[in-house]
Every structure is written in structure tokens, then in C-alpha cells.
Amino acid sequence: MTSQPPPPPQPGAQAVPTCYQHPDRETYVRCQRCERPICPDCMREAAVGHQCPECVRDGNREVRQAQATFGGAAVAAPRVTWALLILNVLAYAAEVLRPDEVIQRFAMWSLGVHMGEWWRLITSAFLHSPPPSFWHILFNMWALYVLGPQLERVLGAGRFATLYLLSALGGSVAIYLFGTSAVGASGAIYGLFGALFVIARKLGYDIRGVLWLIGINVVITFLPGVSWQAHLGGFVTGAIIAAGFAYAPRRNRTLVQTCIAAAVLVALVLLVTTLPPYGLPLEGAFT
């Protein structure tokens, strides 16, 4: 007896492909990466054809996220700079409405900090010389508007915010140690000057323009009524923080940068908690 070939398959006898996530849905579209059948609800557009949701997630994990020069996520828009500008303007608006009350409660006052009013170390950095004077806030906000976006894009949003706030704190600590009182964002602004100098050196930029800018502001520092203590404290703090961020090794960069910022914060806190202010805050100044 001779064997006979099997009969040809009948039309419709072959299984119709169904979506791998929705077995009740027929589909003839396959994922370009894994070739699993996918229905319209599971299709994700790709450069060529479509992919399934799982392959899209795997592909996104493989894509390296853009970073700022010294770590952190890349900054498309300087949101921290704008947030700081808005906070300063809002604080000034509060001064316009209640100048005496706001200055009395939130200005940097060494004796007040010594007696436990810690908030003055930061709140004073968002205040400026009260109305009708406008030059003080205009100069500081202009400097923040010019320097902020450049440094935020290089450092990343989180590191830039850390630089700004620690520089502001450094300026206030210097005011505290010398036993004076003041208001103004210049401690933070001078911290940005110090950071700009360090980062320009690190990246190999021409620093002559930076030196001219710093020189002009050094002259301003010694004008009557200006707190040179805040300028000095902010500049030194900003330079230290920027050096820590810029020269941290690539390996464990974030950990090293975090430890440096934390060490500076602890040092500033210890200065305030262990040392009394020198003399009494008899004179006020604007920073």
C-alpha cells in the first residue's frame, strides 16, 4: 500500500492571529521589534511601522537622558531662575504694602538670629531696600536675570538652586558674624559671580569679562550703605560650592556633589550656633 499525501488545508482552517494582549481581537499587524501581533489599541508609532507598549518602554530605558554639563537633567528653560525672580518681586510687593512690618520681622538682624529667629538668615535674602528706592532690587534682579540662566543650564536646576540658596545663607552668616543687619539678595548674587568665575576657569572660557564684572561689583561693595560682609560671604560660599560641583569626579559625581553641599551647609550652621555675633547690630545696610 502506498502512502497518500495529506489533503490541502481548507480555506479558513489556519488560525487567525490575535493581539498578544487582547486575544479576542484579530490583527495582522506585528511589532517591529518583537514581531508579536498588536491591535490598534496596542500600537505605538515608531520610526518605521509600529511597536508594542513593552518594546517602547524597553527602548525608552535604553535611551540615555540628556544631562547638564556638571550632572543633573538638562535644562530647557531656566525655571529656577524665573521662580527666584518672582519670589523676590513678590517679597518686594509685600514691602510696598507693609514696609515697616516686613522689614522688622524678616530682615537679617544678628541679635535676632542669636536669640533664635533663624528664618532671618534666608528671608532677608528676598528683601530689598524699602520703597521709594528701586535701584536695589533692580540691580540684583538684573544680575539674576543675566547670570541665572547660564549657570542653571550648566549646573542643572537642582544644583543651581542649591548654589543660590547656600550663597544667600553664606552672605547672611557673614552679616551675623560681624554683628550687623541688612537686607538684599546680593549675598546670593555674589555667590553667582564666584560660581561664574570658577566654572569659566573649569570650562576654559576667556575669564577677562568675568574679572571685569567682578571688579566693578567689588567697587560697588565699598559704597556707603552697602553690606560688604554679605558680598564677601556670598562670593566665597558660591565659589566653594561651584568648585565642588565642577571638579567632582564623574564616578559617583552626584554623591560627591551632595556631600560637598551638605558639608558647606553644616559649616554655616555651626558658625551661627557656636559663635556669637561680634558687637551689636547698630547699623543697617542694604546688600
Backbone torsions as a table, in degrees:
resi	resn	phi	psi	omega
1	MET	NA	131.1	178.9
2	THR	-94.2	144.7	-179.6
3	SER	-78.8	144.0	179.8
4	GLN	-101.1	142.7	176.8
5	PRO	-65.5	151.0	179.7
6	PRO	-65.8	149.7	-179.8
7	PRO	-66.9	149.4	178.6
8	PRO	-63.2	148.4	-179.3
9	PRO	-64.8	142.1	179.1
10	GLN	-77.1	146.7	176.3
11	PRO	-54.5	132.3	178.2
12	GLY	88.4	-6.7	-178.5
13	ALA	-74.7	-27.5	180.0
14	GLN	-71.9	137.8	-176.5
15	ALA	-62.6	135.5	177.4
16	VAL	-81.8	128.5	-179.4
17	PRO	-65.0	142.1	178.5
18	THR	-126.1	158.4	-179.0
19	CYS	-59.4	138.1	-177.0
20	TYR	-68.5	-21.3	177.3
21	GLN	-100.5	-21.3	-179.1
22	HIS	-130.5	84.1	-174.1
23	PRO	-60.6	-17.2	-178.9
24	ASP	-86.0	1.5	-176.9
25	ARG	-113.9	123.0	176.9
26	GLU	-76.1	143.0	178.0
27	THR	-158.5	149.3	176.7
28	TYR	-120.3	14.7	176.6
29	VAL	-99.2	135.4	-179.4
30	ARG	-120.3	149.8	176.4
31	CYS	-63.0	135.8	-178.3
32	GLN	-69.2	-18.7	-178.4
33	ARG	-98.2	-51.6	-175.7
34	CYS	-103.9	-8.8	177.0
35	GLU	65.4	20.4	173.8
36	ARG	-79.6	144.2	178.0
37	PRO	-65.3	137.0	-179.9
38	ILE	-134.4	139.8	178.3
39	CYS	-88.2	173.2	-179.0
40	PRO	-56.0	-34.7	-179.6
41	ASP	-70.0	-22.7	-178.2
42	CYS	-99.8	-4.1	-178.2
43	MET	-75.7	134.1	172.9
44	ARG	-124.5	125.5	-177.6
45	GLU	-62.3	136.6	177.6
46	ALA	-125.8	179.5	178.8
47	ALA	-57.7	-38.3	175.5
48	VAL	-131.1	120.4	177.2
49	GLY	70.9	-145.4	-177.2
50	HIS	-131.1	157.6	176.0
51	GLN	-128.6	160.1	177.3
52	CYS	-82.4	162.5	-177.7
53	PRO	-58.5	-37.4	-177.9
54	GLU	-66.6	-41.2	178.9
55	CYS	-67.7	-33.9	176.7
56	VAL	-64.8	-43.3	178.3
57	ARG	-63.6	-42.9	178.3
58	ASP	-62.5	-39.9	179.3
59	GLY	-65.8	-38.3	179.0
60	ASN	-65.8	-34.7	178.5
61	ARG	-68.4	-28.7	-178.6
62	GLU	-79.7	-19.9	-178.7
63	VAL	-77.1	126.4	179.4
64	ARG	-77.2	125.4	-178.4
65	GLN	-71.3	140.6	178.2
66	ALA	-64.9	141.9	-178.4
67	GLN	-125.0	156.2	171.3
68	ALA	-71.1	168.7	-174.8
69	THR	-57.4	-40.4	-176.4
70	PHE	-112.3	33.0	176.7
71	GLY	100.1	168.8	-177.3
72	GLY	82.2	165.9	-179.4
73	ALA	-68.4	146.4	177.4
74	ALA	-62.9	146.1	-176.7
75	VAL	-105.5	116.2	176.8
76	ALA	-83.4	-41.6	178.4
77	ALA	-130.6	137.7	-177.0
78	PRO	-74.6	72.5	-174.9
79	ARG	-67.6	-37.0	179.8
80	VAL	-64.6	-41.8	177.9
81	THR	-58.9	-46.8	-179.9
82	TRP	-65.5	-37.8	178.1
83	ALA	-63.3	-41.3	178.2
84	LEU	-66.3	-40.6	176.3
85	LEU	-59.6	-45.0	-178.8
86	ILE	-64.4	-43.0	179.6
87	LEU	-61.6	-41.4	178.6
88	ASN	-64.9	-41.8	-179.9
89	VAL	-66.9	-40.6	178.4
90	LEU	-64.5	-40.0	177.3
91	ALA	-63.2	-38.5	179.1
92	TYR	-68.1	-35.3	176.4
93	ALA	-62.5	-38.1	176.6
94	ALA	-64.6	-36.1	176.2
95	GLU	-64.8	-37.9	179.1
96	VAL	-62.4	-40.1	-177.7
97	LEU	-75.8	-43.3	-177.6
98	ARG	-137.5	70.1	-172.1
99	PRO	-60.1	-49.9	-175.8
100	ASP	-65.5	-43.9	-177.1
101	GLU	-65.8	-44.7	-177.8
102	VAL	-65.6	-47.4	-179.8
103	ILE	-62.4	-43.0	-177.1
104	GLN	-63.7	-37.3	-174.8
105	ARG	-88.5	-27.5	-168.7
106	PHE	-123.5	-5.0	178.5
107	ALA	-70.7	158.6	176.7
108	MET	-74.2	120.3	-178.7
109	TRP	-137.9	113.0	-171.5
110	SER	-57.0	-46.9	-178.5
111	LEU	-65.2	-37.5	177.4
112	GLY	-62.4	-42.7	176.9
113	VAL	-63.4	-42.0	179.5
114	HIS	-60.9	-29.7	180.0
115	MET	-89.6	4.8	173.1
116	GLY	111.5	3.8	179.6
117	GLU	-88.0	71.1	-172.3
118	TRP	-63.7	-30.5	-175.0
119	TRP	-60.1	-23.9	-178.8
120	ARG	-60.8	-26.9	-179.3
121	LEU	-61.7	-30.0	-179.3
122	ILE	-106.8	-43.7	-175.7
123	THR	-62.1	-32.0	-179.5
124	SER	-64.0	-25.3	-178.6
125	ALA	-75.3	-6.1	177.3
126	PHE	-110.4	5.4	177.6
127	LEU	-106.5	160.9	179.3
128	HIS	-141.9	175.0	-179.1
129	SER	-55.7	133.0	-171.8
130	PRO	-68.8	160.7	177.1
131	PRO	-55.9	151.1	11.1
132	PRO	-88.9	10.0	179.9
133	SER	-76.8	133.9	179.0
134	PHE	-122.6	-13.5	-174.4
135	TRP	-63.0	-32.5	-175.0
136	HIS	-63.5	-54.8	-179.0
137	ILE	-69.8	-32.8	-179.9
138	LEU	-64.1	-44.0	-179.3
139	PHE	-65.4	-46.4	-178.4
140	ASN	-65.3	-40.6	-179.5
141	MET	-72.2	-31.7	174.5
142	TRP	-63.9	-44.2	179.2
143	ALA	-63.5	-41.4	177.8
144	LEU	-64.1	-40.3	179.7
145	TYR	-64.4	-35.3	-178.1
146	VAL	-80.9	-46.7	-174.0
147	LEU	-85.9	-33.6	-173.0
148	GLY	-56.0	-55.2	-177.7
149	PRO	-58.7	-38.9	179.9
150	GLN	-62.2	-48.6	-177.5
151	LEU	-71.3	-35.1	179.8
152	GLU	-65.1	-38.2	179.5
153	ARG	-70.5	-32.7	-180.0
154	VAL	-77.6	-40.7	-175.0
155	LEU	-90.4	-26.5	-169.4
156	GLY	93.7	157.5	-172.5
157	ALA	-61.9	-48.5	-176.6
158	GLY	-64.3	-43.2	-179.4
159	ARG	-69.0	-36.6	177.6
160	PHE	-65.1	-43.8	177.7
161	ALA	-60.8	-40.1	177.5
162	THR	-62.5	-45.2	178.3
163	LEU	-58.3	-47.5	-176.6
164	TYR	-63.1	-50.1	-174.4
165	LEU	-69.6	-39.5	178.2
166	LEU	-68.9	-34.3	175.8
167	SER	-65.8	-41.5	176.4
168	ALA	-60.6	-43.1	178.5
169	LEU	-65.4	-40.0	178.1
170	GLY	-61.3	-39.8	176.3
171	GLY	-63.8	-41.6	-179.9
172	SER	-68.1	-37.1	178.6
173	VAL	-63.9	-39.7	177.4
174	ALA	-63.2	-41.0	176.4
175	ILE	-60.4	-43.7	179.6
176	TYR	-59.8	-48.1	-175.1
177	LEU	-64.2	-31.6	-180.0
178	PHE	-89.9	2.6	173.5
179	GLY	67.3	39.9	179.4
180	THR	-119.5	-175.8	176.1
181	SER	-134.2	150.2	-176.1
182	ALA	-168.0	166.9	169.6
183	VAL	-136.4	155.6	174.9
184	GLY	137.1	155.3	179.7
185	ALA	-91.4	7.0	-172.5
186	SER	-68.1	-25.0	173.5
187	GLY	-59.3	-46.5	177.7
188	ALA	-67.7	-40.5	-179.0
189	ILE	-64.3	-42.7	177.7
190	TYR	-68.6	-27.0	171.5
191	GLY	-63.4	-36.9	176.2
192	LEU	-67.2	-37.2	175.7
193	PHE	-60.0	-47.9	179.0
194	GLY	-61.1	-41.4	179.5
195	ALA	-65.8	-40.6	179.9
196	LEU	-61.1	-40.5	179.1
197	PHE	-63.4	-47.2	-178.1
198	VAL	-63.8	-45.1	-176.1
199	ILE	-70.2	-36.8	176.8
200	ALA	-62.4	-40.2	177.0
201	ARG	-64.7	-44.0	-178.1
202	LYS	-62.4	-40.1	-177.1
203	LEU	-87.5	-1.7	177.3
204	GLY	76.6	25.6	178.8
205	TYR	-80.3	161.6	173.5
206	ASP	-71.3	116.1	-173.3
207	ILE	-95.8	4.9	-178.1
208	ARG	-61.4	-40.9	177.9
209	GLY	-64.2	-38.1	177.7
210	VAL	-64.5	-41.3	-179.9
211	LEU	-64.6	-39.2	176.1
212	TRP	-62.4	-43.9	180.0
213	LEU	-61.5	-45.7	179.3
214	ILE	-65.0	-41.0	179.8
215	GLY	-60.7	-42.7	178.2
216	ILE	-61.0	-41.4	-178.5
217	ASN	-74.3	-25.9	173.0
218	VAL	-64.1	-40.2	177.1
219	VAL	-62.2	-43.8	179.2
220	ILE	-61.5	-33.7	-177.4
221	THR	-56.0	-33.7	-174.1
222	PHE	-99.8	16.0	172.1
223	LEU	-73.7	154.8	-179.8
224	PRO	-59.7	138.8	176.0
225	GLY	82.3	3.0	-179.5
226	VAL	-102.8	136.8	-177.6
227	SER	-84.7	98.1	177.7
228	TRP	-68.0	-23.4	179.2
229	GLN	-63.7	-44.6	179.3
230	ALA	-65.5	-40.0	179.6
231	HIS	-62.7	-45.5	-179.2
232	LEU	-65.5	-48.4	-179.3
233	GLY	-61.8	-42.1	179.3
234	GLY	-66.4	-42.8	-178.3
235	PHE	-62.5	-47.4	-179.0
236	VAL	-63.8	-44.3	180.0
237	THR	-62.8	-45.3	-179.9
238	GLY	-62.9	-40.0	179.1
239	ALA	-64.7	-41.0	179.6
240	ILE	-65.0	-46.9	-180.0
241	ILE	-62.0	-45.6	-178.8
242	ALA	-63.4	-39.8	177.7
243	ALA	-62.5	-41.3	177.7
244	GLY	-63.3	-40.8	179.1
245	PHE	-70.6	-43.7	-172.3
246	ALA	-75.8	-34.0	-174.6
247	TYR	-102.9	7.0	175.9
248	ALA	-64.8	138.7	180.0
249	PRO	-64.4	149.4	-178.8
250	ARG	-60.8	-37.5	177.3
251	ARG	-72.3	126.6	-177.5
252	ASN	57.6	34.7	-176.4
253	ARG	-57.8	-48.3	-176.7
254	THR	-61.8	-41.5	179.7
255	LEU	-63.1	-45.5	-179.8
256	VAL	-62.9	-44.7	-179.6
257	GLN	-63.1	-40.4	178.8
258	THR	-63.7	-42.1	179.8
259	CYS	-65.1	-38.7	179.2
260	ILE	-65.4	-46.6	178.8
261	ALA	-61.7	-41.6	179.4
262	ALA	-64.9	-38.5	179.6
263	ALA	-65.0	-40.5	177.9
264	VAL	-64.7	-42.6	178.8
265	LEU	-60.8	-46.3	179.9
266	VAL	-62.0	-41.8	-179.9
267	ALA	-62.1	-42.5	179.4
268	LEU	-65.5	-40.6	178.8
269	VAL	-64.7	-41.7	-179.9
270	LEU	-63.9	-37.1	178.3
271	LEU	-60.3	-40.1	-178.2
272	VAL	-75.8	-37.2	-174.3
273	THR	-82.4	-20.2	-176.6
274	THR	-107.5	-18.7	-177.6
275	LEU	-116.2	135.4	174.8
276	PRO	-80.9	157.9	176.7
277	PRO	-67.0	147.8	179.9
278	TYR	-80.4	119.5	178.7
279	GLY	72.0	-156.6	-179.6
280	LEU	-119.9	148.4	179.8
281	PRO	-75.7	75.3	-176.1
282	LEU	-83.3	-27.0	-175.8
283	GLU	-121.8	141.5	177.2
284	GLY	-103.4	157.9	179.7
285	ALA	-148.0	161.6	177.7
286	PHE	-108.9	135.8	-178.1
287	THR	-107.2	NA	NA
